[in-house]
Amino acid sequence: MATVEKMPMLQEGYDTLVADLKRLKTERPLIVDAIEEARAHGDLSENAEYHAAKEQQGQNEATISDIEDKLSRAQIIDPRDLSGDKVVFGATVTLLDDDDKPVKYQIVGQTEANAKTGRISYNSPLGRALIGRKVDEEVEVSVPAGDRYYVVSKIEFI
């Protein structure tokens, strides 16, 4: 039997998925109503509204299934319960780039990642490079723009 891989995430990410699931489930009856209305227009073979509504229904159901799968495998981690001197999931890391300019990232789950808000996935190139590092360690990351070098200047669990 295959083992189910746990999906680490913060409580905030879990709550967002739950809210998305609730919203999608409330859209179900609206989509069914749209299908019924389009069906009433007659010939389904040339009915663009019907085909669009059926496609929307398929996308909605696939997204619901995906979110339910993620929630069933969720492993919620609270960074405030963590400690130590190494970068782990949930840690907020301050890095110094080549110009000694500080950049701050929190290591989060795939569904929560948003580089613009300083949240990177533990599976991203930088996330993978940071896991297990300590303060003052150098990190080399290969990204499409080329190799980047950082020094870990601070690890926080906030």
N, C-alpha and C positions, 0 to 999 in steps of 0.2 A: 504494500500500500504506500502511496506517495505521501510524504509529509507536507503539511501545509505551512508555507513560510509566513512567519509573523511579519506584520507591517508596522514598524515603529512610527509613532506620530505623537505630537503634543496634544493636550486636551483641546486646545483651540482648533486644531486641524480636524479632530474627531467631531467637534461640535459643528463645524462648517459642513462636513460631509452629512451629518444628520439633518441639518437644515436644508441642504440641497436635495436630499432624498425625500424629505417631507414635501418640498415644493414640487418636485417632479411627480410625486404620487397624487398631488392635488390637481395637476394638469391632465392626468389620465382621462377623467370624465369629459373634460373640455375637448380633448382630441377625439374621443369617441363621438361626441356630439357633432364635431366638424365632419367626421367620416359619414355619419348618418345624413347630415344635411347635403353633402356632396353626392352621396348615393341617390338621394331623392331627385337629383337633376337629370337622371337618366343614364344613357349609354356610358358605362364605366371605361370602355376602351379609349375614349377620347376626352375623358373628364380629368383635366389637370388638377382641379381642386381635390378630387378624390385621391389621386396619386400623391399629391403633396401631403395631404393629411395622413395617408398610410405611411409615407416615408417618415413623417414627424413622429408617428406612433412607434415605428421601429427604432428610431434614434432614442426616443424617450425610454423605451423598455430596455434597450441595451445599456443606457447610462444608469438606469435604476439597478440593473443586474450588476454592473461594474462597482457601483457605490456599495451595494449590499455585500459584495465579495470583500471589498476593502474594509468595511466595518467589521465583518466577521473575523478578519485576520488582524484587526487592530491591536497593537500593544501600546497602550498609552503610557508615556513617560513624562514625568514632571521634573524639569531641570533643577528645581529647588531642592529636590530630594537627592541630587547627585553631588559628588564632591571628588576631589582628587587633583592631580597635577597633570593629567593627560586630557587631550581633546577626545570627547565622546559625544554620542548623539545627545542633542539638547544643549550642548555647551555653546556659549557665546564667546567667539574668539576675536581678539583684536590683532590684526596683522600689520606689519610695516612693509610697504612695497619697496621697489628699488630706490625711490626718492625719499624714503623714510616717511611717507605719507600714510597715516593710519587708516585702515579699512576694517569694518566690523561686520562679522557674519555670525548667524546662529545656524547650527547644524540641525536640520529638520528632516521630516519625511518627504517623500516624493510629491505627495499631494499638496504639501504646504509650501513648497519652494517658490520663492519669488526674489530673484537677485536684486530687483529694484528696491525692495524693502529690507535687504540685508539678510535674507533667509535662503540658504543653499541646501540642496539635498545631500544627504550622506552618500548618495550614489554618484553625485557629480564629480568631475575630475578633481576639483578643489576640495570637495568634501572628503573624498577617498584619501587624498594626500594629507589632509589635516588629522584624520582619525589616528589616535595614538601618539600624536606629537606633544611635546612639552614646551614650556616657555623658553625662549631663546633658540629654539631649533629652527633650522632653515627648511623651507618647503619649496620644492620645484614642481611646477604644474605645467603640463603641455596642453595648451588650448589652441583652437584654430588660428588665433592671431600669433602664435609662437609660444616659446617657453616663458613663463613668468616665475619670478622668485619672490618669496616672502619670508619674513621672520615672525614667528609667533611671539607677540609681546605681552599678551594677557589672555587668561582663560577664566571665564566667569560662568557660574551656574545660576542664572537669574530667570 
